[in-house]
Amino acid sequence: MTQGPAFTVICCRPDPADPEPQDPEGGADGSGRPGRRDDDRVSRAALSEVLHACAGNPVHYVGRRPGKQIDQLLTGRPNLRLLVVGDDADLAVVVLRLLRTERLALIEVAYASPRRRTPVTDLWDLPRGTAAVELARSGEVDLVPLVRDDVGGVLVGAGYLSPVTGTVYVDEHRVLRGTAQRIKVEPDRDKGLAVTVTRRRFAGIGRRPRTILGRAVQIGTAATTVVSDGIPYPRPMDRWTFYKHTEPLRLVRGLVLPDPAVEEAAVDAGG
């Protein structure tokens, strides 16, 4: 990395310094019970903690699901490191802009979910909150597979089609002909993507979920709902394809490197 700020922050939320919406007296619905506004307040507090930990690095507030307006933040000096603050869908749209501007090979991407676990944090063992900021500051980069779809999007965490009635192929192998309760797709380091077929079970009887690895999955089905990184596609779809992109994502993961002293001790112990 070049000299200068350790990373640039793309915050996919409003500025926490802006005034909070007023909550009705006695709770979000006047009932005295916690409500949506209370959850928002907790989220804003968690976001403030993350951004406070980013002190000394430039922060850009771009709102949820940013588009082309962030392209200017992705150009300039090479070997830029970004910290995306938001949820999996926000990370996906930032990565999509890197893909569209041909910057995947030039920019390192760190990710901070302010509080909640997400499919991306679980998949790649990423910390959350302020620990994610520390990782962004000094973590090592790992080249992880990036999954695309045939409608111009990317998948960084998990995609779902539910229900599915039709045919599913993973590469050249047919893995479903009939009905499934759900098809789940996520990136996989070995092959590119992992496809899990979950059939309906009754009283614990029936086929257990089955996971198949491959480079692409093609799904032909009766019109169904597609959810990618938590965002439903605007209309039902009867065909959908996910496939491994030719370039990886440069994800900051904080890889644990071997301790030379430990390795040397192990060699000595082995004679």
MARPARO-608746 format. One record per atom (N, C-alpha, C): x, z, y; residue in one letter. Coordinates in steps of 0.05 Angstrom, whole numbers, plus 5000, padded with zeros to 4 digits. Example, Ala and Ser with C-alpha at 12.3 -4.5 7.8 and 13.67 -1.06 7.14 Angstrom:
2
526451564886A;524651564910A;526451564934A;525751424955S;527351434979S;525851575001S;
This chain:
271
501750004976M;500050005000M;501750005025M;500649895047T;502149885072T;501950145086T;503650175107Q;503550415124Q;501050415140Q;500150665148G;497750685164G;495850875151G;493250865159P;491351035147P;491250995117P;490751215102A;490751205073A;488451025063A;486251025077F;484050855068F;482050825091F;480350625089T;478250575108T;475550645095T;473950795108V;471450885097V;469150705105V;467650605085I;465150465090I;462950655081I;461650775100C;459550975094C;456850825095C;455550815072C;452950675070C;450650855075C;450851005096R;448851195105R;448951215135R;446851315148P;446951365177P;449051575183P;449851585208D;451751785218D;450352065216D;451652255201P;450452525199P;450152665225P;451652565246A;451452695272A;448852615286A;447552405277D;444952335289D;442852545283D;440852575301P;438852785297P;437352745270P;436752975257E;435252965233E;432252925239E;430752795221P;427852785225P;426653065224P;424653115240Q;423353365240Q;421753405215Q;421853655203D;420453715179D;417953875187D;415653815176P;413253975182P;413754265175P;412554445190E;412854735186E;411954815158E;413654975144G;412855065118G;413454875096G;415154675100G;415754485078G;415054205086G;415954015070A;415553735077A;412553665077A;410953795061D;408053725060D;406353955071D;407654155084G;406154375095G;405354585074G;406254555050S;405454735028S;407354975025S;409554965039G;411555175035G;413455115012G;413054894998R;414854824976R;416854624985R;419254624973P;421254414981P;420154134976P;420853954993G;419853674990G;422053474995G;421253235001R;423153015004R;425053065028R;423953185049R;425653235072R;427853445065R;427053635048D;429053835039D;431353705024D;430553515006D;432653364991D;434353205010D;433153085031D;434652935050D;436653115065D;435753355071R;437553545085R;439953615068R;439453665042V;441653715023V;443553485022V;442453235021S;444052995020S;445752965045S;444553025068R;446053005093R;448353205094R;447853445083A;449953645083A;452253555064A;451553455041A;453653355023A;455153125035A;453752945049L;455052725062L;456952825084L;456153025099S;457853135120S;460453245109S;460253375086E;462553495073E;464553275065E;463453055054V;465152835046V;466552715070V;465052665091L;466252535114L;468152715129L;467652975128H;469553165140H;472253145125H;472153115099A;474553095083A;476052825089A;474652635101C;475952375107C;477352375134C;477452605147A;478652625174A;481352485175A;481752335196G;484252185200G;484151905190G;481951825177N;481551555168N;479151425182N;479351165188P;477151045202P;474551035185P;472351105198V;469751115184V;467850915198V;466550755182H;464550555192H;461850615179H;459850675195Y;457150725185Y;455650455185Y;455050365160V;453850105157V;451050105146V;449950345139G;447350365128G;447150285099G;444850335087R;444550275059R;444649975053R;445749895031R;445849625021R;446849425042R;449249465053P;450149285074P;450648995064P;450548805082G;450948525075G;453348405089G;453048165099K;455248025111K;456548165135K;455048355147Q;456148485171Q;458648635165Q;459248705139I;461648855133I;464048675127I;463648405127D;465848225120D;468248265139D;467648325164Q;469848365183Q;471548605177Q;470448795162L;471949035154L;473648985129L;473148755116L;474648695091L;476948505095L;477248405120T;479348215125T;481548355142T;483748215146G;485948325161G;488248375143G;489448605145R;491948655130R;491348655100R;493248565084P;492948575055P;493248855044P;492548895019N;492949145005N;491449375019N;489049305029L;487349505042L;486049675020L;485749935025R;484250105007R;481750195021R;479450155007L;476850235017L;475850475002L;474450645016L;472850855003L;469950795010L;468350734989V;465450684993V;463950944988V;462551035009V;460951285007V;458051205005V;456751274983G;453951204979G;453151224950G;451451044940D;450651044912D;451650794898D;450950764873D;451950534857D;451050274869D;448650254880A;447650004892A;449249934917A;450050134932D;451750084956D;454449984947D;455650104927L;458150014917L;457949724907L;455749664894A;455449384883A;455349184906A;453949244928V;453849044949V;456449014964V;458049234966V;460649204978V;462549034960V;462449094934V;464048934915V;463148634916V;460548594918L;459648314920L;460748174945L;460948314967R;462248194991R;465148134986R;466548314971L;469348254964L;469548004947L;467647974929L;467647734912L;467047484929L;465147494946R;464347264962R;466547184982R;468047384992T;470247325011T;472947294998T;472947284971E;475447244955E;477547454962E;476647704962R;478447934968R;478748124945R;477648064922L;477748244899L;480648314892L;482448124893A;485148164885A;486848304906A;485748334930L;487248444953L;486448714961L;484148814953I;483049064963I;482649264940I;483549504944E;483149724925E;480549864933E;478949934914V;476350054920V;476150334908V;475750534925A;475050804916A;472050844921A;470951044907Y;468051084909Y;467451384910Y;465751464929A;464951744931A;461951754932A;460751854910S;457951934910S;457852224921S;456452274944P;456652534956P;456152764938P;454252744920R;453652974903R;452852894874R;451152704871R;449952654845R;451852494826R;451652554800R;452852374780R;451352114780R;452851894774T;451651634773T;452751494748T;451551264740P;452751114718P;455651034723P;456350974748V;459150894754V;460951134751V;460251364762T;461951604759T;462251684730T;460051664714D;460251734686D;461951534670D;461551274677L;462951064662L;465951084665L;466851134689W;469751134695W;470851404701W;469351614694D;470351894697D;471251954726D;469651884745L;470351924773L;469252184783L;470752324800P;469652564813P;467652494835P;466252694844R;464352654866R;465052834889R;463652784911G;464052964935G;466852944946G;467853184955T;470453184968T;472753124949T;472353184923A;474353114903A;474752814902A;472652664906A;472852364907A;474552274930A;474452424952V;476052354976V;479052394969V;479652614956E;482452664949E;483452454930E;481752364912L;482552144894L;483051884910L;481351834929A;481751594946A;484351604961A;485251844968R;487751874984R;490251814967R;490251884942S;492751864927S;492451764898S;490051684890G;489551604862G;490751334856G;491451304830E;492451044821E;490150844817E;490850594818V;488850374814V;488750294785V;486250254775D;485850144749D;484349884751D;485049684735L;483649434735L;481349444715L;478949464725V;476649494708V;474949234708V;473449174687P;471848934687P;469648934707P;469048704719L;466848664737L;464848484724L;462248564724V;460148414711V;458448284733V;457848024728R;456147874746R;453547804732R;451547714748D;449147604737D;448647324747D;446647194736D;446146914742D;444346874766D;443847084781V;442247054806V;443947124830V;446647144826G;448447184849G;449247464855G;448647654836G;449347934841G;451648024823G;452448274826V;454448404809V;453248664798V;454348754776L;453549004763L;456049184761L;455949414773V;458249594772V;457749844754V;455149904750G;454450144734G;452850074710G;450150054713A;448450004691A;446149824699A;445349644681G;443049474685G;441149504662G;438549484668Y;436449524648Y;434349304650Y;433449214627L;431049044625L;429149194606L;426649234615S;424749384599S;421849314607S;420149264586P;420849214558P;421748924554P;422848864531V;423748594525V;422248494500V;421048264502T;419848124479T;420847844479T;422747794461G;423947524461G;426447524445G;428547384455T;431047344441T;433347424459T;435347564447V;437647654461V;440147564446V;441947434460Y;444547354449Y;446747494463Y;448647604449V;451247704460V;453347514450V;454547364469D;456247134462D;454646954443D;455746884420E;454246704402E;452546854382E;452447114383H;450947274363H;448247354373H;446147294356R;443447374363R;443147674355R;442447844374V;442248124369V;439348224370V;437548054379L;434748124380L;432947874378L;431047884361R;428847694361R;426347854356R;424847904377G;422548084374G;422248254398G;421648514394T;421048694415T;423048924417T;423848994440A;425549224445A;424349384468A;424649644466Q;423649814488Q;425349774513Q;427949734508R;429749714531R;432349574523R;433449414541I;436249314538I;437849434561I;440049554554K;441849674574K;444449514573K;445549454597V;448049314599V;449849464619V;452449494611E;454349624628E;457149504624E;458949534643P;461649424639P;463049564615P;464749414602D;466249514580D;469149414582D;471049604579R;473849534583R;474849334562R;473949354537D;475049194516D;474148904517D;471548864519K;470348594518K;469348484544K;468548664562G;467448574587G;464748714593G;463048724572L;460548864576L;459548974549L;457949184551A;456749314528A;453749294531A;452449204509V;449549154509V;448249344489V;446549514497T;445149704480T;442249624477T;441449584452V;438649504446V;437249754435V;435149834449T;433550064440T;430749974432T;430150004407R;427449924397R;425650164398R;423050114397R;421150334396R;421350484370R;421150754371R;421250914347R;418751094348R;417651144325F;415251304322F;415851544304F;415451784316A;416052034301A;418852034289A;420751924305G;423451924296G;424151714275G;422151544269I;422651334249I;423051064262I;424950914253G;425550654265G;428550624269G;429250384278R;432050334283R;433150494306R;435550594303R;436950734324R;438050534344R;438550624369P;439750434389P;442350324378P;442850064384R;445149924374R;446649804398R;449349844399T;450949744421T;452749524410T;452749294425I;454349064418I;456148994441I;458648944436L;460548874458L;460948564459L;461248464483G;461748174486G;462448104514G;462647844519R;463347744546R;460847664562R;458647614548A;456247534562A;453747604545A;451547654559V;449047704545V;446947514558V;445447374542Q;443247204551Q;440647304540Q;438747344558I;436247464550I;433947284558I;432347204538G;429847054542G;427547224533G;425647274551T;423547474545T;420947414559T;418847534550A;416447534567A;417147674593A;415847594615A;416547694641A;416748004641A;419048094651T;419548384650T;421048474675T;421448734677T;422848854700T;425848874695T;427348784715V;430248804714V;431149004736V;432749204728V;433749404746V;436849394745V;438149334767S;441049314767S;442149524787S;443849704776D;445049914792D;442850064808D;440550114795G;438450274806G;436450124824G;436949864828I;435149714846I;433549514829I;430849524829P;429249334815P;429449054828P;429548854811Y;429448574822Y;426648534833Y;426448374855P;423848354869P;421548254853P;422048114832R;419747994816R;420448004786R;418448004769P;418947994740P;420447744733P;422147764713M;423847544704M;423547494674M;423547244667D;423447174638D;426047084627D;428147054643R;430846994634R;432847154652R;434947234639W;437047384654W;439647364639W;441847344653T;444447334641T;446347514656T;447847684642F;450147834652F;452647724639F;454847704654Y;457347604642Y;459747724657Y;461947734642K;464447844653K;465647644673K;466347744697H;467647574717H;470547534709H;471747324719T;474447254712T;476547434725T;475847574747E;477647754760E;476648044757E;478448234754P;477548514752P;477148634779P;475948874779L;475649034803L;477949234804L;479249254827R;481449444830R;480349714838R;479649874818L;478250124823L;480250354823L;480050524843V;481750764845V;480650974826V;482151024805R;481151214784R;482951454781R;485351454792G;487051684789G;487951714760G;489151504749L;490051514722L;492051734718L;491851864695V;493752084689V;496251954676V;498451984690L;500951864680L;502452074663L;503851984642P;505352164625P;507352334640P;507652584633D;509652754645D;512252714630D;514352614643P;516852554629P;517952804615P;517653044627A;518753284615A;517253354589A;514653314589V;513053364565V;513753164543V;514052904552E;514852704532E;517552764519E;519452844536E;522152904526E;522053134507E;520453344514A;520253574496A;519053494469A;517153314470A;515853224445A;517853074428A;519552904441V;521552754426V;523552944413V;524353154429D;526353344418D;525153494394D;522553564396A;521253714375A;521053554350A;520853284354G;520653114330G;523353054317G;525453164329G;528053124317G;529452874328G;
